[in-house]
Amino acid sequence: MAALMSSVMDNVSKFSEYILTCRRMMDIAILPPDINEGESGFSVSGDGIRYGLSAIKSVGRPVVDAILEERKKNGIFSSMEDFINRMTNKEVNRRTIENFIKSGAMDSLPGTRRQKVAVAPILLDNKARERKNAWEGQMSLFDFVDETTKRSYETVYPDVGEYEKSDLLALEKEVLGIYVSGHPLEEQEECWRKNISAVTTDFQPDEETGFPSVTDGAKEIVGGIITDKKIKYTKNNKTMAFLTLEDLVGSMEIVVFPRDYEKNAPMMQTDARVFIQGRVSA
């Protein structure tokens, strides 16, 4: 399954479907990426499947190769500061580190994701200043003290706690394209399944036939979260909308014509959880 998921990393809908299958039917945990354990592609980790490092946005293959080489040569990373000290001159930049944190790839290091986001810029600035001084031949106090004294000056994480669950999931979606450690609809899954007649992947063309599972012109009920809303105006200056609806397996576009928009506009807000009945345009 890990190899299969690696082969569809660029197909978010198909990949989301595989994740749901692993969780619900095969009882296989999908684990977030990890800089100390993950590989470039998806890999087996205990009884679960570890998300591939290369699937994180703004993390190219050279970055992953550099991390794997450093890890093999000098061992796992003990802290975010250790990671920055060892990797900032090897393809890794500010955005890369931020995306590692948001994706959960640094969860095995001390500190919460919120603490790491707050401290990362400070550590990067310190490292940049240190390199600049080295280039200019300047020495600092740390050049004269032993390792024990240096450790006593390590950055202290601010007492800011952790992000709310919804925020953690939103950050994961931002940098991975999907939710890994959970899904905003999980608590409503039973209600969702009872009230729908189709899921979003049913509207995607089949790879072999080129046609979706749903029938053109049929009435179907879908449910999920409105993740995007675009307002348009007709020639008669009437309002209509294009909605992006996301459920547990993928997303789809829904066109809302003026008459239906006028009646249901208050319910069509971003992040709203809704059921929508409509006619299929396949």
Phi and psi in degrees as a GROMACS rama.xvg file:
@    title "Ramachandran Plot"
@    xaxis  label "Phi"
@    yaxis  label "Psi"
@TYPE xy
-60.6742  -42.2102  ALA-2
-66.4427  -38.4579  ALA-3
-64.2329  -42.4565  LEU-4
-67.0866  -35.2115  MET-5
-63.5486  -32.3467  SER-6
-74.9047  -16.8672  SER-7
-119.375  25.7155  VAL-8
-56.4204  -31.6025  MET-9
-86.9969  -6.13176  ASP-10
-106.354  91.2782  ASN-11
-60.0433  -42.305  VAL-12
-62.9053  -48.0371  SER-13
-65.1126  -40.624  LYS-14
-64.5862  -42.6463  PHE-15
-61.1293  -36.2781  SER-16
-65.238  -42.0194  GLU-17
-64.7062  -38.7801  TYR-18
-61.2701  -46.1111  ILE-19
-62.5996  -38.9715  LEU-20
-62.5728  -43.9386  THR-21
-60.8914  -44.3197  CYS-22
-73.4424  -43.4927  ARG-23
-91.3053  -37.0809  ARG-24
-104.574  -29.4095  MET-25
-109.57  -5.83415  MET-26
55.0733  40.4996  ASP-27
-106.215  125.467  ILE-28
-76.102  138.219  ALA-29
-99.4203  114.796  ILE-30
-97.1938  147.137  LEU-31
-67.3512  162.28  PRO-32
-61.3212  157.986  PRO-33
-148.234  123.062  ASP-34
-67.6719  -19.8576  ILE-35
-96.011  -13.1602  ASN-36
-133.014  -27.5955  GLU-37
-69.8807  159.22  GLY-38
-113.744  -176.928  GLU-39
-62.6628  -48.73  SER-40
-99.1536  -171.481  GLY-41
-72.5997  141.881  PHE-42
-138.819  160.161  SER-43
-82.1363  132.931  VAL-44
-136.905  101.329  SER-45
63.3677  -123.649  GLY-46
-96.4452  9.42948  ASP-47
-121.877  -179.997  GLY-48
-116.738  124.601  ILE-49
-89.4402  129.708  ARG-50
-62.6524  138.075  TYR-51
-73.1293  140.52  GLY-52
-65.4245  -32.655  LEU-53
-70.3045  -14.2766  SER-54
-84.1778  -5.21665  ALA-55
-79.1343  135.406  ILE-56
-60.2042  141.815  LYS-57
66.0751  17.4277  SER-58
-117.016  99.3024  VAL-59
-82.2092  171.06  GLY-60
-60.1848  -39.4451  ARG-61
-58.5293  -37.4318  PRO-62
-64.2702  -47.7666  VAL-63
-62.7362  -44.0631  VAL-64
-60.7745  -39.6906  ASP-65
-65.5114  -39.5421  ALA-66
-65.9539  -46.0526  ILE-67
-63.3569  -39.2578  LEU-68
-66.6676  -44.1771  GLU-69
-64.0375  -41.1298  GLU-70
-64.6452  -39.7127  ARG-71
-69.3036  -37.1954  LYS-72
-78.7699  -43.5751  LYS-73
-122.022  10.3277  ASN-74
91.1657  176.183  GLY-75
-69.6015  164.103  ILE-76
-86.7606  134.192  PHE-77
-92.1601  -23.1791  SER-78
-159.692  169.469  SER-79
-64.7301  -35.8979  MET-80
-63.4459  -41.37  GLU-81
-62.7259  -41.5979  ASP-82
-62.2424  -46.7738  PHE-83
-64.9062  -41.8397  ILE-84
-61.8678  -34.8796  ASN-85
-91.134  -19.7641  ARG-86
-118.595  -11.9749  MET-87
-65.6088  -17.8006  THR-88
-102.623  16.105  ASN-89
-130.422  63.33  LYS-90
77.7214  -15.3523  GLU-91
-87.6821  129.105  VAL-92
-125.745  -173.75  ASN-93
-59.4145  -46.1057  ARG-94
-65.9458  -38.0874  ARG-95
-60.226  -47.4462  THR-96
-64.2522  -41.102  ILE-97
-61.1839  -41.4486  GLU-98
-71.5836  -32.0803  ASN-99
-60.7019  -44.6484  PHE-100
-64.0994  -49.5875  ILE-101
-61.4823  -34.6252  LYS-102
-77.6533  -15.8336  SER-103
95.8094  3.54777  GLY-104
-67.6557  -15.0568  ALA-105
-110.425  15.6292  MET-106
-64.2966  -23.5402  ASP-107
-77.5439  -8.3691  SER-108
-94.2686  157.001  LEU-109
-57.3671  144.905  PRO-110
100.864  155.142  GLY-111
-84.9786  168.49  THR-112
-62.6999  -39.0145  ARG-113
-65.4987  -39.9939  ARG-114
-64.6887  -41.977  GLN-115
-65.446  -40.5723  LYS-116
-60.555  -37.6259  VAL-117
-71.6956  -35.1685  ALA-118
-91.3934  -27.5053  VAL-119
-51.4517  -46.7563  ALA-120
-60.1802  -36.0478  PRO-121
-65.6408  -45.8144  ILE-122
-64.3265  -39.6533  LEU-123
-67.0638  -41.4086  LEU-124
-64.0922  -40.9329  ASP-125
-61.5065  -42.1039  ASN-126
-67.3413  -39.3429  LYS-127
-64.8087  -40.4833  ALA-128
-65.8445  -38.3768  ARG-129
-64.1851  -42.5002  GLU-130
-66.7786  -40.3255  ARG-131
-61.3027  -43.7699  LYS-132
-63.8514  -37.2593  ASN-133
-65.4646  -40.5489  ALA-134
-63.9768  -35.3892  TRP-135
-87.2625  0.47526  GLU-136
77.6565  15.0457  GLY-137
-85.342  150.547  GLN-138
-115.729  151.514  MET-139
-118.497  174.68  SER-140
-56.3585  -34.6057  LEU-141
-69.5474  -15.6689  PHE-142
-73.4609  -11.9861  ASP-143
-112.958  -0.195384  PHE-144
-112.241  160.607  VAL-145
-81.019  174.305  ASP-146
-64.1147  -34.8973  GLU-147
-62.5177  -43.4273  THR-148
-66.5573  -38.8317  THR-149
-60.4283  -42.4894  LYS-150
-63.7217  -29.8703  ARG-151
-69.5875  -16.2213  SER-152
-102.369  9.50918  TYR-153
-61.8145  150.554  GLU-154
-58.8196  135.278  THR-155
-97.682  131.615  VAL-156
-74.5632  136.142  TYR-157
-68.5616  152.267  PRO-158
-83.6874  73.0119  ASP-159
-111.527  1.61477  VAL-160
69.5139  -153.495  GLY-161
-120.276  161.236  GLU-162
-65.7835  156.172  TYR-163
-63.9138  155.992  GLU-164
-54.7961  -43.082  LYS-165
-62.797  -35.5447  SER-166
-71.3956  -39.058  ASP-167
-60.5785  -44.5462  LEU-168
-65.1913  -39.8412  LEU-169
-63.4349  -39.0407  ALA-170
-67.4987  -39.9809  LEU-171
-61.1586  -44.9987  GLU-172
-62.8582  -36.4826  LYS-173
-61.5399  -42.0112  GLU-174
-104.341  -13.738  VAL-175
-110.646  -19.1761  LEU-176
85.6697  -10.5411  GLY-177
-144.069  170.631  ILE-178
-92.0461  133.676  TYR-179
-108.372  -50.8409  VAL-180
-83.0336  4.10201  SER-181
164.641  -170.362  GLY-182
-149.1  139.585  HIS-183
-58.2191  -20.5398  PRO-184
-94.6536  -0.858284  LEU-185
-54.0676  -43.2088  GLU-186
-69.2478  -22.3664  GLU-187
-103.783  13.6435  GLN-188
-59.927  -43.5338  GLU-189
-61.3214  -45.7111  GLU-190
-63.0128  -41.6554  CYS-191
-59.2281  -49.3248  TRP-192
-64.5717  -34.4718  ARG-193
-69.8456  -26.0297  LYS-194
-108.868  -2.49553  ASN-195
-103.777  157.962  ILE-196
-113.227  -9.85708  SER-197
-155.416  153.552  ALA-198
-105.814  166.753  VAL-199
-61.9427  -33.24  THR-200
-69.02  -18.3828  THR-201
-65.9345  -17.5768  ASP-202
-93.5569  -4.01287  PHE-203
-85.6863  138.959  GLN-204
-61.574  137.42  PRO-205
-68.0602  141.363  ASP-206
-63.159  -30.842  GLU-207
-89.5941  -47.7021  GLU-208
-88.9595  -25.2459  THR-209
83.2158  1.37066  GLY-210
-116.044  148.63  PHE-211
-78.4256  171.278  PRO-212
-72.0702  -31.2777  SER-213
-79.6719  156.743  VAL-214
-96.7322  135.29  THR-215
-59.3728  129.839  ASP-216
89.9621  -11.824  GLY-217
-74.9182  155.054  ALA-218
-92.1098  131.251  LYS-219
-134.427  157.226  GLU-220
-116.539  124.777  ILE-221
-119.599  162.458  VAL-222
-146.961  151.511  GLY-223
163.771  -155.508  GLY-224
-106.743  133.75  ILE-225
-78.3289  111.828  ILE-226
-99.2283  -14.6689  THR-227
-155.553  148.006  ASP-228
-144.518  123.997  LYS-229
-120.586  126.776  LYS-230
-92.6232  135.321  ILE-231
-130.486  159.844  LYS-232
-122.921  136.468  TYR-233
-78.6223  177.975  THR-234
-63.4547  -26.2248  LYS-235
-90.3029  11.5798  ASN-236
64.8875  28.3563  ASN-237
-93.1239  150.076  LYS-238
-90.9919  133.778  THR-239
-134.398  171.771  MET-240
-141.976  151.713  ALA-241
-115.08  116.945  PHE-242
-107.408  144.237  LEU-243
-105.174  118.901  THR-244
-108.376  129.534  LEU-245
-118.006  131.021  GLU-246
-116.399  -160.655  ASP-247
-71.7286  -12.9299  LEU-248
-118.528  -14.9496  VAL-249
175.672  -154.951  GLY-250
-143.864  163.295  SER-251
-154.15  164.689  MET-252
-101.587  139.617  GLU-253
-126.042  127.682  ILE-254
-96.9494  124.798  VAL-255
-111.92  113.299  VAL-256
-78.7368  162.397  PHE-257
-49.4375  -47.3296  PRO-258
-59.6622  -44.3997  ARG-259
-73.0038  -32.0776  ASP-260
-66.3579  -43.1366  TYR-261
-59.4243  -38.9045  GLU-262
-76.077  -29.6148  LYS-263
-120.197  10.0071  ASN-264
-50.9598  -42.9318  ALA-265
-60.0879  -26.7145  PRO-266
-86.6262  -12.9162  MET-267
-95.0431  66.18  MET-268
-113.272  147.946  GLN-269
-57.9475  136.134  THR-270
80.5718  -0.699895  ASP-271
-71.811  142.82  ALA-272
-97.7852  120.861  ARG-273
-140.464  159.865  VAL-274
-111.355  136.512  PHE-275
-130.917  127.458  ILE-276
-102.136  132.194  GLN-277
-155.374  176.941  GLY-278
-98.9302  135.047  ARG-279
-75.1108  132.16  VAL-280
-116.372  91.8572  SER-281
